[in-house]
């Protein structure tokens, strides 16, 4: 198994979990770490923190471990997940 930990900022933790479900994963736990299992992969939402850039500007920071059977499967999972987390500003 191969894994990688990534950080996502400014996206609600609940939405991040929903994206795993949209990719075919099923949630296996009710508390941290939130674990999602899919076909040939799993993911763990490890933690959620708040980062302050100024007194008035804060965002959340969520750390996620992606785990897959091969490097190719890991890259595909991360690519598909990043697509779901893409935000386009205006």
GIDA-V199958 format. One record per pair of residues at least 4 apart in sequence whose C-alpha atoms are under 6 Angstrom apart, sorted by the first residue. I is the first residue (numbers start at 1). J is the second residue. Records with the same first field share a line. If there is no record, write none. Layout:
# GIDA-V199958
I->J ; J
This chain:
# GIDA-V199958
1->68 ; 69
2->67 ; 68
3->66 ; 67
4->65 ; 66
5->64 ; 65
6->63 ; 64
7->62 ; 63
8->61 ; 62
9->60 ; 61
10->59 ; 60
20->25
21->25 ; 26
24->38
25->36 ; 37 ; 38
26->36 ; 37
27->35 ; 36
28->35 ; 36
29->34 ; 35
33->44 ; 45 ; 46
34->44 ; 45
35->43 ; 44
36->42 ; 43
37->42
38->42
40->68 ; 69
41->67 ; 68
42->67
43->65 ; 66 ; 67
44->64 ; 65
45->64
46->63 ; 64
47->62 ; 63
48->61 ; 62
49->60 ; 61
50->59 ; 60 ; 61
51->58 ; 59
52->57 ; 58
53->57 ; 58
68->73 ; 74
75->79
78->82
